[in-house]
Amino acid sequence: MMPVGWAVGWVAQMRNGSLDRMMGGLDWIAARRGRSAEIPAHLATGIEGEDAARTYLQHKGYIVVAQRWSGGNLPGDLDLIAWQGTLLCFFEVKTRTAHDMAPAEAAIDHHKRNVLRRLVRQYVRQLSGESMPQVRFDVVSVYLLPGAAPEVTHFENAFGWNER
């Protein structure tokens, strides 16, 4: 009989691989239909950064369950949502194509943090279960520099439910 931990890891790996293939397939379909040309350059850069962050997190063992989740009636979206064991992590991804004076992660101001908190509350409300899981807010900074592999920096527990 196989150990349970091995089976859970295998299922997570298969799920992440399926998600990668599905996203690649959807990107291929969009390109074939001419939709990729309609996306503004800054949005395409953001999507590429989110994809790099997702790959990075999956390699670190996170189980990514959603990308670009929208709350419907609330403005904004959650870039990435993933489980790290029993901890539910919400990631804000900031992507840049050059190293400017201010780092990418500095772009998450008070207003943006409040928007993210509202979206997380809405996401958590839809989960089944009697109690709310432990939640963490992370920031992932991605630099997409020409001719180089993506530079990814992960800031765990970047902010909390309340401002300090």
Residue pairs with C-beta under 8 A, 6 or more apart in sequence:
12 63
15 63
16 58
16 63
16 64
19 64
20 55
20 58
23 51
23 67
27 36
30 36
36 44
39 47
45 95
45 97
45 144
46 93
46 95
48 95
48 144
49 93
49 94
49 95
49 142
49 144
49 150
50 67
50 68
50 79
50 80
50 93
50 95
50 142
52 95
52 142
52 144
52 150
52 152
53 79
53 80
53 91
53 93
53 140
53 142
53 152
54 64
54 67
54 80
56 140
56 150
56 152
56 154
57 64
57 80
57 82
57 91
57 140
57 154
58 64
60 154
61 84
62 82
62 83
62 84
62 89
63 82
63 83
63 84
64 80
64 81
64 82
65 81
65 82
65 83
66 78
66 80
66 81
67 79
67 80
67 81
68 77
68 78
68 79
69 77
69 78
69 81
69 119
69 123
70 76
70 77
70 78
71 77
71 78
71 118
71 119
71 122
71 123
74 115
74 118
74 119
74 122
75 115
76 115
76 116
76 119
77 119
78 90
78 91
78 92
78 116
78 119
78 120
78 123
79 91
79 92
79 93
79 140
80 90
80 91
80 93
80 140
81 88
81 89
81 90
81 91
81 123
82 88
82 89
82 91
83 89
84 136
86 133
86 134
87 133
87 134
87 135
87 136
88 124
88 133
88 134
88 135
88 136
89 135
89 136
89 137
89 138
90 116
90 120
90 123
90 135
90 136
90 137
90 138
91 138
91 139
91 140
92 108
92 112
92 116
92 137
92 138
92 139
92 140
92 158
93 139
93 140
93 141
93 142
94 104
94 105
94 107
94 108
94 139
94 140
94 141
94 142
95 104
95 142
95 143
95 144
96 104
96 141
96 142
96 143
96 144
97 143
97 144
97 145
97 146
98 143
98 145
99 143
99 145
103 141
104 141
104 142
104 143
105 139
105 141
105 153
105 155
105 158
108 139
108 158
108 159
110 163
113 137
113 159
113 163
116 137
117 137
117 161
120 135
120 137
124 132
124 133
124 135
127 133
135 161
136 156
136 157
137 157
137 158
137 159
137 160
138 154
138 155
138 156
138 157
138 158
139 154
139 155
139 158
139 159
140 152
140 153
140 154
140 155
141 152
141 153
141 155
142 150
142 151
142 152
142 153
143 150
143 151
144 150
145 151
